[in-house]
Amino acid sequence: MSAESPAFSSIPRRASISLLEDSNQPKRDAVDNVGYSTFVDPKDAESRDSWGQVLQRIIKAIVSIKGTTMRPFDTEVASVYQGTGFVVDRTRGIILSNRHMVQPGPATATAIFGNYEEVTLKQDYYDPVHDFGFFRYDPAKIKFADVEEVELYPEGAKVGLDIKICGNDAGEKLSIASSTLSRLDRQAPNYGYGYNDFNINYFQAASATSGGSSGSPVLDLKGRAIALNAGGRTDSASSFFLPLEPVVRALKCIQGGCKVPRGTLQTEFTLSSYDELRRLGLPEEIENQFRKRNPTGTGLLSISRVLPEGPGYEADMAGGDVLVECFAEDFGHRFIDDFHSLSEIIDESVGKQVTVSMYRAEQRKDITVIIQDLYSITPNTFVEVGGAVLHPLSYQLARLSFIPCKGLYAASAGIFTDTGSAGGFLITQLEGKPVDSIASFLKIYLSIEDGKKVEFKFRVLRGCDVLSGIVEINHHFYSCAQYVLNSSWKRTILTPDPSFTRPTLQRAPTLLLGGTRVESLKQILVMIQCRVPYRVDVSPTLFLSS
């Protein structure tokens, strides 16, 4: 099975034309010299006219987005990127796109409307788990473009629905792809090591979208968005779309000026078929009850993994448990047969107690758990010190490595070059003192003299061993700064202990040479190690040894 890739990756495609005719199909009356049939079904003509009218309006809401990620942060790297977004509230200037377009870290972005008028975008909100986010622009800055907005209509998604995906496919200005929804229960795509969506089902269609179409609206015949384009396969025409229920909920909160509540159990669920659930121990009578309640349902949620030391782990949830019911004070008893019915309870019960009923090997278990605030394990701050970018370990990264969601993560190594990698490790100790947060790290780092070499310990995320290295503290060339996201990224310069004095260079003692010439040479030969803090002129690396 080949790997899936995000829609923003560049996917070269080759057009193909089939010259074979199906003998069972009606014969066309004539074919003109460019290969188009003159036989037109009246219903098809009416449909094309309707699509034409819809698209004339919708393209005024679609924008091309060009952005730059300023720092490596969480699952993202510093880079330039492009994609698509569309206006969902033209009065407030809100544009919907993917999470990997909005970016969790510092970034700059520009929207280009259909008339090529540009406007600066501001990161407004991104979901910690699901692949969507919002940009915001100042509507007063739009002088010439006639801006429309797209209605979000999640309930319109149905298998067999004719759809169009309007965006900037492969970076081309306004591409329109046609397709038909084929699945509404596709598992969230796996993009490999990095950001991945989970605890939600995706839609699927063969639309062959590729790089640049991330964030495109998936439209029905009335021009309403029924999903958000998110990813696709590199070896086929399959594309994957994000359902809009969580998007609509978040947009209403943002329009109302309130925080979007998000809860978590640090537990990953998957939609399993009834046949598989029976093998996990689901009693037949329970299956019959759910089949009667929802004849079109194909299965229930089961636990695929529970993150160590999380709320689910502490409450004794385990892989293979089959979820059947939840009780929350604001919702009462609710049968759970899909992700939406579960996430609604979890998101609206942050800090509250919820009772989860599940079956484990034919035994019913009622587990009480307190819902954790998802934002508490989503980093919104980082420090930049000696070229290194350090921030709290995120839920996304902890999930990928199946480790407790805690500790200080190095997204970029900087002066911590002794790790042998450009980033992707936890700093656990500095100068013999434990490090578990930005605060503990800064307290130690800012108390160490400039130029001093100290030991640090670290752990690669996918490794088990705690390793050690030597770091040279540098307060001279590098300023230490902390960035905090609070509506926008704010920077604060941090200064070391003012009592520190710069170390002075001392002349080496004079060597008295004696003995043979070889022995004399041994006494005067030295190895020089040089750390270059900034790339200047033709300096090829940051660390030289001679």
URJO-V635464 format. One record per residue. RES is the residue in one small letter. OMEGA is omega in whole degrees, 0 to 359 (999 if undefined). NEAR is the number of other ideal C-beta (glycine too) atoms within 8 Angstrom. D_CENTER is the distance of its C-alpha to the mean C-alpha in Angstrom with 2 decimals. Layout:
BEGIN
res:RES omega:OMEGA near:NEAR d_center:D_CENTER
res:RES omega:OMEGA near:NEAR d_center:D_CENTER
END
This chain:
BEGIN
res:m omega:181 near:2 d_center:22.95
res:s omega:185 near:6 d_center:20.94
res:a omega:175 near:8 d_center:17.28
res:e omega:181 near:11 d_center:14.83
res:s omega:177 near:11 d_center:12.85
res:p omega:181 near:9 d_center:10.31
res:a omega:182 near:16 d_center:12.57
res:f omega:178 near:12 d_center:12.26
res:s omega:181 near:9 d_center:14.10
res:s omega:183 near:6 d_center:17.81
res:i omega:178 near:10 d_center:19.74
res:p omega:180 near:5 d_center:23.50
res:r omega:181 near:6 d_center:25.41
res:r omega:179 near:4 d_center:29.16
res:a omega:178 near:4 d_center:30.97
res:s omega:180 near:4 d_center:33.63
res:i omega:178 near:5 d_center:36.67
res:s omega:179 near:4 d_center:38.61
res:l omega:182 near:4 d_center:42.35
res:l omega:178 near:4 d_center:43.09
res:e omega:175 near:5 d_center:44.35
res:d omega:183 near:5 d_center:44.37
res:s omega:181 near:4 d_center:48.04
res:n omega:181 near:3 d_center:47.28
res:q omega:178 near:6 d_center:45.70
res:p omega:181 near:4 d_center:48.09
res:k omega:177 near:4 d_center:49.58
res:r omega:182 near:8 d_center:48.47
res:d omega:181 near:6 d_center:51.34
res:a omega:178 near:7 d_center:50.68
res:v omega:183 near:7 d_center:48.15
res:d omega:189 near:7 d_center:48.26
res:n omega:176 near:3 d_center:48.12
res:v omega:172 near:4 d_center:44.32
res:g omega:180 near:6 d_center:43.58
res:y omega:182 near:6 d_center:42.85
res:s omega:176 near:8 d_center:44.73
res:t omega:177 near:9 d_center:47.05
res:f omega:184 near:8 d_center:46.80
res:v omega:174 near:7 d_center:44.59
res:d omega:180 near:6 d_center:43.99
res:p omega:179 near:6 d_center:44.59
res:k omega:178 near:6 d_center:41.64
res:d omega:179 near:8 d_center:39.37
res:a omega:179 near:9 d_center:40.86
res:e omega:179 near:8 d_center:40.27
res:s omega:180 near:10 d_center:36.63
res:r omega:179 near:8 d_center:36.17
res:d omega:179 near:8 d_center:37.89
res:s omega:178 near:9 d_center:35.65
res:w omega:181 near:10 d_center:32.47
res:g omega:179 near:8 d_center:34.04
res:q omega:180 near:8 d_center:34.72
res:v omega:185 near:12 d_center:31.27
res:l omega:176 near:12 d_center:29.52
res:q omega:178 near:7 d_center:31.89
res:r omega:187 near:10 d_center:30.55
res:i omega:183 near:15 d_center:26.84
res:i omega:177 near:10 d_center:26.48
res:k omega:178 near:11 d_center:27.44
res:a omega:185 near:13 d_center:24.19
res:i omega:181 near:16 d_center:21.85
res:v omega:170 near:12 d_center:20.75
res:s omega:184 near:13 d_center:19.60
res:i omega:173 near:18 d_center:17.02
res:k omega:185 near:9 d_center:17.37
res:g omega:177 near:15 d_center:15.46
res:t omega:174 near:9 d_center:15.57
res:t omega:190 near:16 d_center:13.26
res:m omega:182 near:8 d_center:16.04
res:r omega:169 near:13 d_center:15.03
res:p omega:185 near:11 d_center:12.93
res:f omega:179 near:14 d_center:10.79
res:d omega:183 near:12 d_center:8.68
res:t omega:186 near:8 d_center:6.73
res:e omega:178 near:13 d_center:7.76
res:v omega:176 near:5 d_center:11.45
res:a omega:185 near:6 d_center:14.05
res:s omega:169 near:7 d_center:14.66
res:v omega:184 near:7 d_center:15.76
res:y omega:177 near:10 d_center:14.13
res:q omega:182 near:11 d_center:15.30
res:g omega:187 near:18 d_center:14.51
res:t omega:171 near:17 d_center:15.81
res:g omega:176 near:14 d_center:15.99
res:f omega:184 near:17 d_center:18.85
res:v omega:177 near:16 d_center:20.90
res:v omega:176 near:12 d_center:21.00
res:d omega:184 near:10 d_center:23.32
res:r omega:178 near:10 d_center:25.57
res:t omega:180 near:5 d_center:27.65
res:r omega:180 near:8 d_center:24.92
res:g omega:182 near:11 d_center:23.07
res:i omega:179 near:14 d_center:19.71
res:i omega:177 near:16 d_center:17.49
res:l omega:175 near:16 d_center:14.75
res:s omega:179 near:16 d_center:11.94
res:n omega:175 near:16 d_center:8.35
res:r omega:182 near:13 d_center:5.46
res:h omega:171 near:11 d_center:5.12
res:m omega:179 near:17 d_center:8.79
res:v omega:177 near:16 d_center:9.32
res:q omega:178 near:16 d_center:7.51
res:p omega:182 near:11 d_center:7.62
res:g omega:180 near:12 d_center:10.70
res:p omega:181 near:9 d_center:13.97
res:a omega:172 near:11 d_center:14.10
res:t omega:183 near:7 d_center:16.82
res:a omega:179 near:15 d_center:16.80
res:t omega:176 near:11 d_center:19.68
res:a omega:179 near:14 d_center:20.30
res:i omega:181 near:10 d_center:23.16
res:f omega:185 near:13 d_center:25.10
res:g omega:179 near:8 d_center:27.35
res:n omega:179 near:7 d_center:30.32
res:y omega:173 near:6 d_center:28.38
res:e omega:185 near:10 d_center:28.49
res:e omega:177 near:8 d_center:25.72
res:v omega:180 near:11 d_center:24.28
res:t omega:180 near:9 d_center:22.09
res:l omega:175 near:13 d_center:18.85
res:k omega:175 near:8 d_center:17.65
res:q omega:184 near:12 d_center:14.22
res:d omega:181 near:10 d_center:15.18
res:y omega:169 near:10 d_center:12.47
res:y omega:180 near:11 d_center:8.81
res:d omega:181 near:13 d_center:8.27
res:p omega:184 near:9 d_center:7.36
res:v omega:186 near:12 d_center:6.82
res:h omega:190 near:9 d_center:7.30
res:d omega:173 near:12 d_center:5.98
res:f omega:178 near:15 d_center:8.43
res:g omega:183 near:15 d_center:9.82
res:f omega:166 near:16 d_center:13.30
res:f omega:174 near:16 d_center:15.25
res:r omega:176 near:10 d_center:18.86
res:y omega:179 near:13 d_center:21.92
res:d omega:181 near:6 d_center:25.59
res:p omega:181 near:10 d_center:27.51
res:a omega:180 near:4 d_center:30.66
res:k omega:179 near:8 d_center:29.45
res:i omega:185 near:11 d_center:29.62
res:k omega:189 near:5 d_center:33.24
res:f omega:184 near:5 d_center:33.72
res:a omega:173 near:10 d_center:30.93
res:d omega:189 near:5 d_center:31.64
res:v omega:173 near:11 d_center:28.35
res:e omega:175 near:10 d_center:27.73
res:e omega:183 near:9 d_center:25.06
res:v omega:177 near:14 d_center:23.60
res:e omega:176 near:7 d_center:24.29
res:l omega:187 near:12 d_center:21.65
res:y omega:185 near:11 d_center:23.46
res:p omega:183 near:12 d_center:21.43
res:e omega:181 near:4 d_center:24.77
res:g omega:183 near:9 d_center:25.78
res:a omega:179 near:11 d_center:23.73
res:k omega:176 near:7 d_center:26.36
res:v omega:181 near:7 d_center:26.96
res:g omega:181 near:5 d_center:29.12
res:l omega:174 near:11 d_center:27.99
res:d omega:185 near:9 d_center:28.41
res:i omega:171 near:14 d_center:25.41
res:k omega:179 near:12 d_center:24.57
res:i omega:184 near:17 d_center:21.32
res:c omega:180 near:14 d_center:21.95
res:g omega:183 near:17 d_center:19.91
res:n omega:186 near:15 d_center:20.10
res:d omega:180 near:14 d_center:19.94
res:a omega:179 near:11 d_center:20.05
res:g omega:179 near:7 d_center:20.53
res:e omega:181 near:8 d_center:23.69
res:k omega:176 near:5 d_center:24.63
res:l omega:171 near:11 d_center:24.42
res:s omega:181 near:11 d_center:24.39
res:i omega:179 near:8 d_center:25.21
res:a omega:179 near:11 d_center:24.63
res:s omega:178 near:7 d_center:26.47
res:s omega:178 near:12 d_center:25.78
res:t omega:178 near:9 d_center:26.39
res:l omega:182 near:14 d_center:24.12
res:s omega:180 near:7 d_center:24.95
res:r omega:175 near:9 d_center:22.80
res:l omega:185 near:10 d_center:21.26
res:d omega:181 near:6 d_center:20.51
res:r omega:178 near:11 d_center:18.35
res:q omega:179 near:7 d_center:16.15
res:a omega:184 near:12 d_center:12.37
res:p omega:179 near:12 d_center:11.98
res:n omega:182 near:7 d_center:11.51
res:y omega:183 near:11 d_center:10.18
res:g omega:183 near:5 d_center:11.80
res:y omega:185 near:3 d_center:11.10
res:g omega:181 near:8 d_center:7.66
res:y omega:173 near:11 d_center:4.20
res:n omega:174 near:10 d_center:5.97
res:d omega:177 near:12 d_center:7.00
res:f omega:184 near:8 d_center:10.42
res:n omega:176 near:8 d_center:13.51
res:i omega:173 near:13 d_center:13.89
res:n omega:179 near:12 d_center:15.81
res:y omega:171 near:14 d_center:15.08
res:f omega:180 near:15 d_center:17.89
res:q omega:175 near:11 d_center:19.26
res:a omega:178 near:14 d_center:21.65
res:a omega:183 near:10 d_center:23.18
res:s omega:176 near:13 d_center:22.36
res:a omega:176 near:9 d_center:21.69
res:t omega:182 near:13 d_center:19.13
res:s omega:187 near:14 d_center:17.71
res:g omega:179 near:11 d_center:16.25
res:g omega:182 near:15 d_center:16.08
res:s omega:175 near:18 d_center:15.94
res:s omega:180 near:17 d_center:12.28
res:g omega:179 near:15 d_center:12.80
res:s omega:176 near:16 d_center:16.37
res:p omega:173 near:14 d_center:18.30
res:v omega:194 near:14 d_center:19.85
res:l omega:169 near:15 d_center:23.39
res:d omega:187 near:11 d_center:26.45
res:l omega:179 near:9 d_center:30.01
res:k omega:177 near:6 d_center:30.25
res:g omega:178 near:11 d_center:27.31
res:r omega:178 near:11 d_center:25.09
res:a omega:179 near:14 d_center:21.37
res:i omega:179 near:13 d_center:20.98
res:a omega:181 near:12 d_center:17.34
res:l omega:180 near:16 d_center:14.43
res:n omega:186 near:18 d_center:14.00
res:a omega:185 near:14 d_center:10.64
res:g omega:180 near:12 d_center:11.74
res:g omega:178 near:14 d_center:15.01
res:r omega:179 near:10 d_center:17.25
res:t omega:186 near:9 d_center:18.95
res:d omega:180 near:4 d_center:22.25
res:s omega:181 near:5 d_center:22.88
res:a omega:185 near:7 d_center:22.57
res:s omega:175 near:9 d_center:20.22
res:s omega:186 near:17 d_center:17.35
res:f omega:186 near:14 d_center:14.94
res:f omega:178 near:13 d_center:14.59
res:l omega:174 near:17 d_center:12.84
res:p omega:190 near:14 d_center:15.76
res:l omega:180 near:13 d_center:16.46
res:e omega:179 near:8 d_center:17.91
res:p omega:179 near:12 d_center:15.09
res:v omega:180 near:13 d_center:14.81
res:v omega:179 near:10 d_center:18.60
res:r omega:181 near:10 d_center:18.75
res:a omega:181 near:13 d_center:16.41
res:l omega:179 near:14 d_center:18.31
res:k omega:178 near:8 d_center:21.60
res:c omega:181 near:11 d_center:20.78
res:i omega:178 near:12 d_center:19.82
res:q omega:178 near:9 d_center:22.96
res:g omega:177 near:6 d_center:24.96
res:g omega:181 near:4 d_center:23.89
res:c omega:180 near:5 d_center:22.65
res:k omega:177 near:4 d_center:19.63
res:v omega:182 near:10 d_center:17.27
res:p omega:179 near:8 d_center:18.15
res:r omega:180 near:12 d_center:15.60
res:g omega:180 near:13 d_center:17.07
res:t omega:170 near:15 d_center:16.38
res:l omega:189 near:13 d_center:18.68
res:q omega:182 near:13 d_center:16.36
res:t omega:181 near:14 d_center:17.47
res:e omega:180 near:11 d_center:15.96
res:f omega:174 near:12 d_center:18.02
res:t omega:178 near:8 d_center:18.79
res:l omega:184 near:12 d_center:21.17
res:s omega:180 near:11 d_center:24.25
res:s omega:180 near:7 d_center:27.40
res:y omega:178 near:11 d_center:30.66
res:d omega:179 near:6 d_center:32.23
res:e omega:180 near:10 d_center:29.62
res:l omega:177 near:14 d_center:29.90
res:r omega:178 near:10 d_center:33.64
res:r omega:177 near:6 d_center:33.19
res:l omega:175 near:12 d_center:31.15
res:g omega:179 near:12 d_center:34.12
res:l omega:179 near:13 d_center:33.58
res:p omega:183 near:8 d_center:37.16
res:e omega:181 near:7 d_center:38.50
res:e omega:178 near:6 d_center:39.65
res:i omega:177 near:10 d_center:36.16
res:e omega:180 near:12 d_center:34.87
res:n omega:179 near:8 d_center:37.80
res:q omega:182 near:8 d_center:37.03
res:f omega:179 near:13 d_center:33.47
res:r omega:177 near:10 d_center:34.71
res:k omega:180 near:6 d_center:37.33
res:r omega:183 near:8 d_center:34.98
res:n omega:184 near:7 d_center:32.51
res:p omega:181 near:5 d_center:34.38
res:t omega:180 near:4 d_center:31.49
res:g omega:181 near:11 d_center:29.10
res:t omega:181 near:7 d_center:28.39
res:g omega:181 near:9 d_center:27.30
res:l omega:179 near:15 d_center:25.82
res:l omega:172 near:14 d_center:22.92
res:s omega:181 near:14 d_center:23.39
res:i omega:177 near:16 d_center:21.68
res:s omega:175 near:7 d_center:20.06
res:r omega:181 near:8 d_center:19.41
res:v omega:183 near:13 d_center:19.80
res:l omega:181 near:17 d_center:18.33
res:p omega:176 near:8 d_center:21.39
res:e omega:176 near:8 d_center:22.77
res:g omega:180 near:15 d_center:20.54
res:p omega:179 near:13 d_center:22.28
res:g omega:179 near:13 d_center:22.49
res:y omega:180 near:13 d_center:23.86
res:e omega:180 near:8 d_center:26.39
res:a omega:177 near:11 d_center:27.47
res:d omega:168 near:7 d_center:28.26
res:m omega:184 near:14 d_center:25.75
res:a omega:177 near:8 d_center:25.60
res:g omega:182 near:7 d_center:24.18
res:g omega:176 near:9 d_center:26.23
res:d omega:181 near:12 d_center:27.06
res:v omega:183 near:15 d_center:27.30
res:l omega:180 near:15 d_center:26.37
res:v omega:187 near:11 d_center:29.03
res:e omega:174 near:10 d_center:29.37
res:c omega:173 near:14 d_center:28.12
res:f omega:174 near:10 d_center:30.29
res:a omega:185 near:13 d_center:29.29
res:e omega:183 near:6 d_center:31.83
res:d omega:185 near:6 d_center:30.39
res:f omega:185 near:11 d_center:29.92
res:g omega:178 near:5 d_center:32.71
res:h omega:180 near:6 d_center:32.57
res:r omega:172 near:11 d_center:30.07
res:f omega:183 near:9 d_center:29.80
res:i omega:178 near:12 d_center:26.28
res:d omega:174 near:10 d_center:25.87
res:d omega:183 near:10 d_center:22.31
res:f omega:185 near:11 d_center:18.87
res:h omega:181 near:8 d_center:19.65
res:s omega:178 near:11 d_center:22.90
res:l omega:184 near:13 d_center:21.30
res:s omega:179 near:11 d_center:18.29
res:e omega:178 near:9 d_center:20.80
res:i omega:183 near:13 d_center:22.92
res:i omega:183 near:12 d_center:20.33
res:d omega:182 near:11 d_center:18.78
res:e omega:183 near:11 d_center:22.34
res:s omega:181 near:14 d_center:23.78
res:v omega:181 near:12 d_center:22.02
res:g omega:182 near:6 d_center:24.68
res:k omega:181 near:10 d_center:26.94
res:q omega:180 near:8 d_center:28.43
res:v omega:176 near:14 d_center:27.60
res:t omega:181 near:10 d_center:29.61
res:v omega:179 near:13 d_center:27.91
res:s omega:182 near:12 d_center:30.35
res:m omega:178 near:13 d_center:29.72
res:y omega:177 near:15 d_center:31.84
res:r omega:181 near:10 d_center:32.05
res:a omega:176 near:6 d_center:34.62
res:e omega:179 near:6 d_center:36.52
res:q omega:178 near:7 d_center:36.68
res:r omega:178 near:6 d_center:35.22
res:k omega:175 near:10 d_center:33.48
res:d omega:186 near:7 d_center:32.80
res:i omega:177 near:11 d_center:30.32
res:t omega:184 near:8 d_center:29.91
res:v omega:176 near:13 d_center:26.72
res:i omega:184 near:8 d_center:25.56
res:i omega:180 near:15 d_center:22.12
res:q omega:175 near:13 d_center:19.97
res:d omega:182 near:10 d_center:18.12
res:l omega:180 near:13 d_center:14.36
res:y omega:179 near:8 d_center:14.21
res:s omega:177 near:6 d_center:16.64
res:i omega:175 near:12 d_center:14.19
res:t omega:187 near:10 d_center:11.40
res:p omega:175 near:12 d_center:12.68
res:n omega:179 near:7 d_center:14.10
res:t omega:173 near:11 d_center:16.59
res:f omega:175 near:14 d_center:17.40
res:v omega:176 near:15 d_center:20.69
res:e omega:185 near:12 d_center:21.71
res:v omega:179 near:12 d_center:24.80
res:g omega:181 near:10 d_center:26.61
res:g omega:178 near:11 d_center:23.77
res:a omega:175 near:12 d_center:21.45
res:v omega:185 near:14 d_center:18.24
res:l omega:178 near:14 d_center:18.16
res:h omega:178 near:15 d_center:16.14
res:p omega:178 near:12 d_center:16.04
res:l omega:182 near:13 d_center:14.24
res:s omega:176 near:14 d_center:11.07
res:y omega:180 near:14 d_center:10.90
res:q omega:183 near:12 d_center:7.95
res:l omega:178 near:12 d_center:10.33
res:a omega:180 near:15 d_center:13.37
res:r omega:181 near:11 d_center:12.54
res:l omega:182 near:10 d_center:12.22
res:s omega:180 near:8 d_center:15.56
res:f omega:178 near:8 d_center:17.09
res:i omega:177 near:9 d_center:18.46
res:p omega:183 near:9 d_center:19.11
res:c omega:178 near:13 d_center:16.47
res:k omega:178 near:8 d_center:18.68
res:g omega:182 near:10 d_center:19.83
res:l omega:186 near:15 d_center:19.24
res:y omega:176 near:14 d_center:16.69
res:a omega:177 near:17 d_center:17.59
res:a omega:176 near:13 d_center:14.78
res:s omega:189 near:11 d_center:17.83
res:a omega:182 near:13 d_center:21.26
res:g omega:183 near:11 d_center:23.62
res:i omega:179 near:14 d_center:27.00
res:f omega:184 near:14 d_center:25.95
res:t omega:181 near:10 d_center:26.83
res:d omega:177 near:8 d_center:28.80
res:t omega:182 near:12 d_center:25.77
res:g omega:180 near:4 d_center:26.03
res:s omega:180 near:8 d_center:22.34
res:a omega:180 near:5 d_center:20.29
res:g omega:178 near:10 d_center:17.97
res:g omega:180 near:8 d_center:16.09
res:f omega:177 near:13 d_center:18.75
res:l omega:173 near:11 d_center:19.94
res:i omega:185 near:15 d_center:23.02
res:t omega:183 near:11 d_center:25.37
res:q omega:177 near:11 d_center:28.63
res:l omega:182 near:13 d_center:30.20
res:e omega:177 near:9 d_center:34.00
res:g omega:182 near:5 d_center:34.64
res:k omega:184 near:8 d_center:32.82
res:p omega:178 near:6 d_center:29.80
res:v omega:178 near:12 d_center:26.42
res:d omega:182 near:8 d_center:23.86
res:s omega:176 near:8 d_center:22.41
res:i omega:182 near:13 d_center:22.40
res:a omega:181 near:6 d_center:25.74
res:s omega:179 near:12 d_center:27.46
res:f omega:183 near:14 d_center:26.38
res:l omega:179 near:12 d_center:27.64
res:k omega:180 near:8 d_center:30.84
res:i omega:187 near:12 d_center:31.66
res:y omega:183 near:11 d_center:30.53
res:l omega:178 near:11 d_center:32.37
res:s omega:181 near:7 d_center:35.48
res:i omega:182 near:10 d_center:35.86
res:e omega:178 near:7 d_center:38.24
res:d omega:177 near:11 d_center:37.24
res:g omega:181 near:10 d_center:37.77
res:k omega:177 near:8 d_center:37.99
res:k omega:183 near:7 d_center:36.52
res:v omega:178 near:10 d_center:35.08
res:e omega:170 near:10 d_center:33.50
res:f omega:178 near:14 d_center:29.91
res:k omega:184 near:12 d_center:28.39
res:f omega:179 near:15 d_center:24.92
res:r omega:175 near:11 d_center:23.12
res:v omega:188 near:11 d_center:20.77
res:l omega:183 near:12 d_center:17.89
res:r omega:176 near:4 d_center:19.11
res:g omega:182 near:6 d_center:22.70
res:c omega:186 near:2 d_center:25.24
res:d omega:171 near:6 d_center:27.60
res:v omega:183 near:7 d_center:27.73
res:l omega:182 near:9 d_center:28.86
res:s omega:178 near:7 d_center:30.55
res:g omega:180 near:12 d_center:31.00
res:i omega:178 near:8 d_center:32.79
res:v omega:176 near:13 d_center:31.34
res:e omega:182 near:9 d_center:33.54
res:i omega:183 near:14 d_center:32.90
res:n omega:175 near:12 d_center:32.91
res:h omega:187 near:8 d_center:33.52
res:h omega:183 near:7 d_center:35.49
res:f omega:185 near:5 d_center:33.21
res:y omega:170 near:11 d_center:29.90
res:s omega:179 near:4 d_center:29.49
res:c omega:183 near:15 d_center:27.31
res:a omega:174 near:11 d_center:24.96
res:q omega:180 near:13 d_center:22.60
res:y omega:180 near:14 d_center:19.92
res:v omega:178 near:9 d_center:19.07
res:l omega:177 near:9 d_center:16.92
res:n omega:191 near:6 d_center:19.40
res:s omega:172 near:3 d_center:19.02
res:s omega:182 near:7 d_center:18.68
res:w omega:179 near:7 d_center:18.45
res:k omega:182 near:8 d_center:21.93
res:r omega:175 near:7 d_center:23.47
res:t omega:179 near:8 d_center:26.31
res:i omega:180 near:7 d_center:28.49
res:l omega:183 near:10 d_center:29.68
res:t omega:178 near:6 d_center:33.08
res:p omega:179 near:11 d_center:34.61
res:d omega:183 near:6 d_center:37.87
res:p omega:181 near:5 d_center:40.41
res:s omega:181 near:4 d_center:43.16
res:f omega:174 near:9 d_center:41.76
res:t omega:180 near:4 d_center:43.92
res:r omega:177 near:7 d_center:43.00
res:p omega:180 near:7 d_center:44.50
res:t omega:179 near:4 d_center:47.52
res:l omega:179 near:4 d_center:48.32
res:q omega:179 near:4 d_center:51.44
res:r omega:179 near:4 d_center:53.81
res:a omega:180 near:4 d_center:53.93
res:p omega:180 near:4 d_center:57.33
res:t omega:181 near:4 d_center:59.80
res:l omega:175 near:6 d_center:60.02
res:l omega:184 near:4 d_center:63.53
res:l omega:179 near:7 d_center:63.52
res:g omega:180 near:5 d_center:65.94
res:g omega:182 near:5 d_center:66.64
res:t omega:179 near:5 d_center:65.85
res:r omega:179 near:5 d_center:63.83
res:v omega:179 near:6 d_center:60.98
res:e omega:178 near:9 d_center:60.86
res:s omega:179 near:11 d_center:60.83
res:l omega:179 near:8 d_center:57.87
res:k omega:183 near:7 d_center:55.87
res:q omega:184 near:8 d_center:56.37
res:i omega:178 near:8 d_center:55.10
res:l omega:179 near:6 d_center:52.11
res:v omega:171 near:4 d_center:48.69
res:m omega:183 near:6 d_center:45.03
res:i omega:173 near:6 d_center:42.91
res:q omega:185 near:7 d_center:39.23
res:c omega:176 near:8 d_center:37.63
res:r omega:181 near:10 d_center:34.18
res:v omega:185 near:11 d_center:33.31
res:p omega:181 near:8 d_center:31.04
res:y omega:177 near:5 d_center:30.39
res:r omega:181 near:5 d_center:30.69
res:v omega:179 near:5 d_center:33.97
res:d omega:185 near:3 d_center:35.97
res:v omega:179 near:3 d_center:35.75
res:s omega:189 near:7 d_center:34.52
res:p omega:185 near:3 d_center:32.47
res:t omega:177 near:6 d_center:30.73
res:l omega:181 near:8 d_center:30.07
res:f omega:183 near:9 d_center:32.38
res:l omega:178 near:8 d_center:35.82
res:s omega:182 near:7 d_center:38.48
res:s omega:999 near:5 d_center:42.02
END
